Structures are given as C-alpha cells and as structure tokens.
Amino acid sequence: MTHDLLPNSSVIGILGGGQLGRMLAMAAARLGYKVRIFEPSDHAPAGDVALSVTQAGYDDHAALKAFALSCDLLTFEFENIPSAALALLEGTRPFFPARAALEVSQDRLVEKDFLNSLGLKTAPYAAIDAAEDVAQALAKTGCPAILKTRRFGYDGKGQARVMAASEADAAYANLNGAPAIAEGFIEFSREISIIIARGRDGRVAAFDPGENHHVGGILSTTTVPANIPAILRADAVLLASKIVTALDYVGVMGVELFVTPQGLVVNEIAPRVHNSGHWTQAGCAVDQFEQHIRAITGWPLGNGQRHANVVMENLIGADVARAAEMADTAGVQIHLYGKVDVRPGRKMGHINPGDGRGLNGAGAVLPRFYCTPRALDYNAINLHRFHSAPWPRGHVSPFRRSSCGSQIEVFDAQKNRYPLHHDHRRGADRHWAGV
C-alpha cells in the first residue's frame, strides 16, 4: 500500500553531495524522480548525476531556504547538519528522516542514553565535559577504553584509545577539549551491521546482517551472509525494528552491532544509507539506496530478500587503481565515486564481488526478514528468549497484540507458517514457544 506517494518527476533535495548522495540520486532517477544537491564543498560527487547543485554553507540560511523551496521533499546523506539549519528546513518541505532522529544520532552521549532507554545493550560509557572528568569517566568504563568526541567524527576520526589510565590525559588532549564520551572495550567475536528501512506507513523491512572488517578504523569489507547463527540474525532484525519504531523513523538506517557471548551490543546507529549496506547493490533486487527513496516518497518497501552472497570491498586511496584490474573479473560490480583527489584514507569507490550463488544448497531462496511492527509492545520482549521454539531461516512478519500477549509469525522461503507466542500473564522472562 502506498502512503502519500510523491508524484513522478518530483524533485528530491539531498543535503550532502558525497558518494551516498550520488548513489541516492541514481536510485531516485530509476523511480522517475529528479534530485538537487546542497553541498558546501566544491567537486561534489553527487553533483555529477543531479539536476543541480547549490554550493553554500549550512549557515547561509538564504541559500538553504531557496534550495528547500526548489524541491518537493528533503532528505540527507550525512548526519552532521547544524541544528539551526534543521530548524529552518523543517517547516519548508517534508523532511525525512525527521529532525528528532538526526539529533539523537548527532551526539554519542544522547544516542547511548536513547538506546539504553529502550533496554538495549551498549558498551559502558560516561560523559567527559572537561579534563578533570576523565579519571572519573574511566573509573566507570574501565580500561582499556576509547575516548570519542560527542559530535562529528567518523571512520576513526575524533577518537583516541586509552590502554592504561596513565595515557588518559594525553588521549583527551588529542580531542582538543571537545565534549567527549568514554566507552569501555567490549569483548566481541565479530562486528555486524544491519540495514533497516521504515516507510511512511510504518512498515519495516530489513536486509540480511553483514559482517564487517575494519582497517585503521575504516570499513574495509562487508561479507554477507555474516557468520552468525539464525537466532542472532532474528535478534538483529527485532533490535533494529525497535529503534526505528521508537524514533517514528522514515528512511534507511544502519545499525552497527557487536556479537558477544551475552548477545548483541549496539555500537552506534547511522540515520542514513550506510557503507556496510553497499553489498545490497549486487545482492538484492532493491538495494539500500532505492529502499531509502521508496521509504521517503511513499512507495512500498522492497522486502530485503537476498539473491546472492556478496563481499563488498571499499577502494580506499590508491586502491582505486585496482578497479580497472577487477573489471575483467566475472561477477564483479564496480562503483567509482568520481572523486578528483586520491588521498590516503579517502573512500574512492567500492567493488561488489558476488559468488554467483543465488540459491542455498536446498534450492530455496536465501532468507529475508520483513515485519510490520506498528502496534508493538516491546516492553515484554526479551530478544534472547527464543530457545524453546525452532527458528527457521525466514521472514519475520508482524507482532500482534491479543488478549493474552503478543504473537510473532515467521515464514520460510516456501511460505510455511511458524507462529510463536509469548504470554504476558506468565511474565516477561518466559520463553517463547510454538503454538
């Protein structure tokens, strides 16, 4: 079902002109939309594929307002948009995802508090407002720890490791006095991320979780499927659904997670399309970029079904030269961002090598996750309590409230139905069981 479908040939305004904006613009064109870009810097990669580019700073409110009024709908490709600019834009045109979600993700302390308020696990953390707060913060988080600026910073920027308390002052000095947060280390076996979308009608669809590998604090590869059990895949979907529903979110979000012996721990959320979701371009009929455009314009969401295994690899700095070498390799997608300057640590493009296996050994379509959690009561849900019921690799459909509790229905690739039921009257720590 559509919801206030944005008419064909309408103009979508994207704040930010990087590679994510570039790929969003290309996805929008496939659905019949035009795109304008607002970007402070010159040589914006997204400008190559857009109707127009407004080059101005976010403090240029006249340019910002004129840009907004030239569009029918607004979205963004990065989260560091000043609050004054957001306030100006909010009343001009429909803006997705909403300002509230953006502001949660802009501040690491606010984000951690929000996640904990939902009952989700994060690393131990503490605020640092001045140098004298560092020792007390590390007493709470323990060492080793990572000091991070509360705002800005990505791909390892704005961070400093503290392996021992004696290193704390020097580490904080590297952050140049910016408000910060200390995060304790988490023992984890792997890092995964899940790309989830929520439409304007409240429907939610998630892609299969990917397993991430970083080099020097920058994402190097994302492998799908992640090497995790089916129950953790289901937990990741439920957890991410809980976040987007609580925020009344519209669009695509990336949720980074640590896999620990105690379950999934949330590292951070990104209220936009995400580098770790680039694999969907080769693995799904509807990739994360088209999914975002669908979500914000009122189109039905794609179901997130994966038809191939993929290992997405970023081309960073001089690695971009490998693209031409890979072009002769069967099954490899090449995505270059059109950036002029090649610099160490700069993402220049990515490749999506697929293994060509669209079916699993049993000849069934690879798993998908799909749910409609508009009326969820998450307070009684324990994401790690599905022990007593077989959890098929399949497709998660709605929780439904009933007189005695909530129900989750799971469908496998052959559309076999596996209802699970939880009785609130028996307490929130009861196991789920087949009914």
N, C-alpha and C positions, 0 to 999 in steps of 0.2 A: 504494500500500500504506500502511495506517495503522500507527502506531507508538505503542502505549500510549495509545490515543485517550481523551482526557478525556471522561467521560460527560456527556450532555446535562443542563442545569440546574446544572452545577457552577459554583463561584464563582471567578472570576479576580480576584486582588488586584493593583492597579496602584499603584505608587509614583509619586506626582506627579499633580496634578489639573489640569494645563493643557489647552490645546486638543488636544494629541496624545493625552492620556488620554481626553478627551471623544470623539474620533473612534475610538479603540480600543474604548471601551465600546460605542459604537453598532455597530461591526463585530462585537463579541462577541455582542451581542444577536441579530444576524442568524443566528448559528450556534447559538443556543439557550443561551448562557451568561449568567450574571449577573456583575456587576462591583462590587467595593468599591474605594474610593479612599482612599489615605493621603496627606494633604497638610497641610503646616504652616500655610499661609495660609488666610484665610477667602475666601469667594466663589470657590471653585474651579470653573472652567468644566465640568470633568468631573463634578462633583457633581450637575449638573442631570439627568444621564442615567444615574446609578449607583444601585445598591441602597442604598448607604450611604457616608458619608464619615467617616473618622477624622481629626479635625483635631488634630494633635500634631506636635511636633518630632522629628527623627530621633535626638535624644539622649534622648527619652522611650522607653527600652527596654521598659518595661512595656506601653505603648500599642502599640508596634511589634510586640511578640510576640503580644499579644492580636489585633491586626489579622491577622497572618500565620496564626494558628490558626483564624481565622474564614473562611479562604479555602482553596481546594484547590490552587491554583497561583499563583505570583507572577511578575510582570514589572514593567517600569518604563517611564516615558515621558521621563525625562531622566537624565543620567549623573552628576550631582553628588551622589551619595549617599555619606555618610561610610563609611569602611571598617569602623568598629565596628558600624554598623547592618547592613552587608552580612554581617559575620561572624555576627551574631545570626540573621539571616534564613535564611542558607544551610542551616542544619540543621533548619529547621522544616517547610518545604514545598518541592516542586520549584520551582526559580528559574531563569528563562530571560530573556535570555541569561545565561550563567554569570558569576560574580564576576570571573574572570580577564580576560574580555573587557572588562568595565566598568573594571577597574583600569588596563588598558592605555590606554584612551581618556581617562581622567581626568587624565593627566599628559602634556602635549605632548612632553616630552623622552622619556619612556618610549615613547610612541606612535611617535615618529620612529625611535628605536632599533629598535623592533619591525619597522617597515616596511622599514628598511634591512637588517635581518637576513634578510628574505625576498627580498632582491635587488631591491626596488622603489625607484624614484627618488623623492626628496623634495627640497625646497629645502635648500640648505646651512644648517646650524644649529649652534648652540653654546649650552651652558648658562651661565646667569648666576645665581650664588648671592649675590652682593654687588656693591656699586657698583664695586669695584676689578676685577671680572671683565668689565665692559662693553667696555673697549677691546680686550681680547684676543679677546672673542667677535666683535666687529665686524671684527677683522683676519682672522678665519676666514671670516665670511659675506660680507664686503664691504659697501659702502654703495652705494645705499640698502638699508635693512633694516627689519624690523618687530620690535619688542620685544613679547613676549606673556607674560603670566603663565602659569606652567606648569599651573596648575589654574584652574578656573572660567573665566568669560569666554565670551561668545557674542554674535553679532550686532554685532561690532565692539568690545565691551566688553573691558577688560583688555588693551588694545593701544595701542602708541604708535609712530608712524613716525619713522625716523631717516634723513633725506635726506643728511646730511653728518655726519662724525664730531664736529663741534662741537656738534651737537644731542643727543649721546648721553646726557649726564648729566641734562639736563632731561627727556628722554624716559623714562629709567629712574625718575626721581623721581615721574613720574606713575603708576607702578605701585606706589607706596607700599612699596617694599622687599620685595615678594613675590618668591619664587623665580621666575625667568623664563627665557625662551629667546629667542635672537636668530635670526631667519630671514632669509636673503638673498632679495632680489627674484628672481622668475622671469620671464623674458620669455615670455609666452604669448599665443596668439591668442584664446583663449576659455576659460571655465571650464565644465566639465560635471560632472554627478554621476550616479552610477548607484545605483539602489536594488536591493539583492540580498537574497534570503532563503535560509536554510538550515534544513531541517526536522530533527526529532529522529531521522529515519532517515538523515541525511546527504545527502539530495537537495538540490540547489541550483537556484534559478530567479531570473532577473534580468529587470528591466524595461528598456525601451529607455533609453539615456542621455538626459538632458535638459540643455539649455544654460541656464546661469544668468546673470542680470544683477543686480548689487547696486547699491544707492544708499545712501550713508552707512554702508557696512558691513553693511547689512541686505538680505537677499534681496528683490528686487522682483518679478522674473518668472522663470519656468522655461518654456522653449519646447521642445516635443517634436514632431517629431524634432530633435535637435541637428544643427547644420550641420557634420557631420564625415563623413569617408569611412567606408565599411563596415568597413575593416580596423581603424580605431580603435574602432568600436563593439565589434568582437570582442575587441580588446585589453582594453577596459574590463571586459568580462564575465570574461575569464580572470584579470585582475588582482584583481578583487573576489572571485572564487571562491577565489583563492589565500589571500586574507586570512581569509575566513570559515572555510575549511578548516583553516588553521593554528591558529585560535583554538578549533576544535571548537565553532563558534558555532551557536546555535539562535535564530532570530528574524529580523527585518528589520534591515539595516544600510544606512546611507547612506555612500557613498564619494565625496568631492569630489576632482576631478582638474583639473589644468591641461593644456591642449593646447599642446605646444611642438614646435618643429621636430625635436627629438630623441625625440619620443614623449610618452607620458603621464607626468605627475609627480603624485604623491599629495599633496594639500593636507592633508586630515585625514579621519578616519573618525568616524562617529557611530553608536554601538551601539543604534540605536532607529529607529523610523519617523522620517522626515525631511521638513522643509518642502519640499524640492525634489521630493518624491515625491507631493505633493498632486494633481498632474495625473492620477495613476492613477485617481482617483475618476471622472473623465469619460472617460478613455482606455482603460480596461481592465475586463473583466468582474469580475476580482478585484483590488481596489485594495490599496495597501500596508498598510492597516490590517487588512483581513481576512487578507491574506497573513501578517502577523505572528501573528494569533490562530491561524491554521491551523498555522503552524510550531510554536508553543509547546504546542499542545494535541494534536498528533499527526495532524492532518488532512493529506491530500495537499495539496501546494502547487499554487496556480494556476500556469499556465505563463508568465505575464508578457506574453502576447500583447496588442498594442495594436490597437485598432479605430478610433482617430481621432487626428488631430493636435490638440494642446491647447497653449494658452498660459496657464499658471497665473499669476495676479497676486495678490500679497498686498495686503490692505487694511490700511494702517498708519496709526494715529492717526485723524485726521479723515477720512481717505479712506473710512472705513466708511460715510459718508453716501452714497457712490456706489452702494452695494448696491441701494438702492431704485430708483435710476435704471436700473441694469443689469437689474432684474427683468423688464423689458418686452422684453429683447433675446432673440431666439430662440437656442437652443443654449447658453445660459449657466447654469452651476450656481453657486449662491450658498451659501457656508458661513460663517455667523457664529458666533462663539465664546461669545457670551453674557457678555462681559466688561462690567462696570458702568462702570468709569472709562476714558474715552478720553484717552490721553496720547500726545504725540509719540513716535514710535519704537516704539509698542506694537502688536503684531500683533492686530488685532481680528477678522480674518476673511480669506477669500480667495475669488476667483472663478475658475471654470474655463470660459473660453470655448472651445468646440470649433469647428472649421471644417466639421464635418459630413461630412468625407471619411473614410469607414471603409475605403476601398479605394484602392490606388495606381493609377496610370494603366493598368497592365496587368490590372487587375481581380483582383489577388492580395491576400490578407490581408497587412497590414503585418508587418514582421519580428518574430520573437520569438527569445529566447535561453533555452536550457534545458539544464542539464547535471547530471551525477551524478559529481562528482569525488572519490569516497570513497577511491579507491585511487591517487590521483595521485602521480607523482614529478615535482615541479615543478623539480627541480634542473637538468634538461636542457632546460627550456623557455625559449626566447627569444621574448618576446611580440611582437617586431617582425621576425620572420623568416618571414613567410608569403608572401614575394614571388613564389615560383615557382608557386603554385597559385591558381587563381581562387577568390575568397572570396565565395560567394553570400550575399545577404542572407537570413539564415535562422536556423536553430535549432541551437544548439550542444549536442551530446549527448556521451556520456562519452569521456574519455580512457581507453584501456585498455592495460594493460601486456601486452607479448608478449615472445617470446624475443629479438626484435631491437629492441624500442623501444616507443614509445607511439603510439597512434592516436587521432585526433580525427575524429568523424563529424559532418558538417554537413548539415542538411536544410533545403530551402527550403519555401515555403508549399505547394507541391504534393507534398511528401514525397519529392522526388528526393534521392538519397543522394550525398554528395560526401565520401568518406573521404580524409583526409590522413594522411601517415605521416612520422614522424621516426625515423631510425636512430641510436640512441645510439652504435653502434660507430664511426660516422663523425665523432663529435664534436658538442658542443652547439651549435657555430656553423654547422652545416649548415642549409640552407634546408629548409623543409617542402615536400613535393611530392605531387601527386596519385598515387594508386596504383590 
